[in-house]
């Protein structure tokens, strides 16, 4: 399983982007990028979103998940369709696109505040009880991805990816691929961990190395609530 620095190097090489250019594209200092590339540190969640957007790669892939590097974007789909059109239809597409741009520029965007429903807490450390209580609606200023439910992280075992008290978003699932970040019920308590399945067996892994792995075997009961989406 590739680490964040290896994935970052691969994405930069694939996109032919140097550190200085990535710094300009993202507004992130060159020293931080150099430290990530060397493996000295890993980026936090908000920076991963920014880097993934700048390099047009999947943020889950960037942190080591077994998913495709890129997903075809809408502009790429339009470009591919346009290439199949003859000159006359390409001109019609061009005029239509300009009309849409003019219409968009006339719209005044008002500031909005996102709210999300948070269904309790999951532990990044010693375990929490994720209950079926009524969710709490809270303000959220970041990007809200497509998700089934949201939870709050308690503890620091998943730093630097997730901070204590951070809200994270989850898609319901009963299975996971190695490398994915999951919400799991482990011996009756809810955790957020990286699921790993390799030659050493299955386990739930903390990104903060001061925490021990949680082995998945016949001595422990484990089931999944879902996969964390970035």
N, C-alpha and C positions, 0 to 999 in steps of 0.2 A: 504494500500500500504506500503510495507516494505521500510525502509530507507537503505542507503548505509551500515551503521554499522551492521544492522541486516543481510543483505544479505552477507556481508563479514564473519560474524560469522558462518552463515549457510554453506557457501562454505568451510570454514576452517574445520568445524566439519565433513562435508561430505567427504572431502579429507583426514581427520585425519592429518592435518597440524597445528602445533603450531606456535606461533608468531615468535619464534627464527628461526624455519625452514623456514618460509615464508620470513623472513629477509634475510636469506642466499640465497634463491631461486631468490629473486628479487633485492638484493642489496639495499633495502630500510631499513632505520634505524628502530630498534625495537620501539623506542619512537614514531615515526610517526604511526606505525601500532597500537600501544596501544591507541593513540589519536583517530584514526579512529574507533577502536572497541568500545571505550567509547562513541562515538558520538560527541566528542568535535569538530572534524573537518571532512570534507569529502576530499577524494583524488581528485587531478586534473586529467584531461583527460589522460595525458601521463602515470601517475602512474596507472590509471585504466586499461589501456592496458597491462601494465607489470604484474599487479596482476592477471588479467583475464587469461593471457597466462600461468602464473605459476600454477594457480589452475585449468586450463582447463575449464573455465566457460565462458559464453556469457557476454561480457562487458556491453551490454545493460541491461541484467538481473541484473548485479552487481549494477547498479545505480537505480534499482527499477522498471524497465519496466516489463510489463506483457508479458514476453517471456520465453521460456524454459531456465533452468539453463545451460545446456550443449548441444552441438551439437556433434554428433559422428565424430571424426576426422578420417583422412585417415588411420593412423596406427591402430586405433580401427577397421575400416572396414577390413583391411588386416588380423588382428588377428582373427576376427570372421569368415572370409572365410577360413583361414588356419585351424581352428579348425574343419571344415567340410571335410577336405581333408584326404585321407588315407596316410600312411607313405611314399609311393612312390611319390605321388604328393606333399607332404610337402617338401621332399628333393629337388624336382625340383624348387619349389617356393623359397627355401633357396638359391640354387645356382644362380637362376635368380636375387634375391635381392643382392647377393654379387657382381655379374657382374655389376649391376646398381650402386652400391656403388663405385666400382673401376672406372667406367666411370665418375661418378660425381667428384671423387677426382682428375681426370686429367684435369678438366675444371678450368681455371683461371678466377675468378670473377673480372671484372673490376669495379671500382667505377662508380656509375651512379647518376645523379641528376634528381629527379622527377619534372615535371612541371604539373600544374593543371590550368584549365580554371575557373576563378572566375567570377560569374555573379552578381556583385554588392554586397551590404551590407544589413544585417538584424540587427535590433536593439535588444540589450539585455536590453534596457532602455525605451526610449520614442518614438520609432517608426522610421522606414526608408521607403523609397519608393524603392521597388525591381522592377527594370525595365527590359525590354527585349532588352537592349543594347547589343552590341557585347561584349563577355567576354574578360577579361584581362588574359593573360597567365603569371603565376608567378611561381618562383621556390618554391619547397616544399620539406623539408628534412625528414618529418615523413612518417608513413605508410599511403598509399592511399587506402582506402577500395573501394569496388564496389559501385558506386554512379551514379546518373543522373546529378547532378550539384553541384557546390561548391559555397559558399558565405563567406563573411567576417563578423565577429561579431563586432558590435559597442556597447560599453558600458560594464557595470560590473554587470548587474542584474542576469547573469547566472554563476557568480563565486561561488564556486571554479571549476566548471566543465569546463567552457569556459572562456578564458581571452579576454580582449579587443583586437581587431585586429587579433584574431585567425581565421584561415581558418577552416571551418567545411564542412562536406560532407552530401548530402541529396539524398534520394530516393523519387521520385515523388509518391504522394499518396493523395487521397481525403478523407480518413478516418484514424483515429488513435485510438489506445487503451489507456486507462487511464494509465498514467505513462510514456508514450513515449515523447521524446523531439521532438518538431515539429517546422516547419517554417510556420507561419500563416499570412494571410492577415486579419488584424483586423481594421475595419473602414478605409480601404484604405491604411493602412501602414503595413509594414512587420516586424514581430517579430520572435525571437527564444525564445520559452518558453516550459515549461512542461505542457502537456495537462492532466487535471484532470477531471474525471467524477465520482462523488460519491453521497452520500445522500444530500450533499449541492448544487448539481447541477454541471454544466460544467463551467470550467474557464481555463484561461491560467495563469500559476504560475511561478514566478521568484524564483530561488534558493537563491538569495540574498534577505534576508527578509526585507530589507529597501524599497523594491518596493512592491506596492500593486498588488493584483491579478486583472486580466482583466476578468470580468464576460462575459459568453457567453449566451445571451438571446435575446429576441425580440427587445431590444433597441440598439443592436449592430450587425453589419454585420461581419461575420467571415467565411473564407474559408481556406483550407490548400494548401500550395505549396508542402509539403512533410514531411517525417520523417528523422530526423538526424540519421546518422549511425556512430558508433564509430569504 
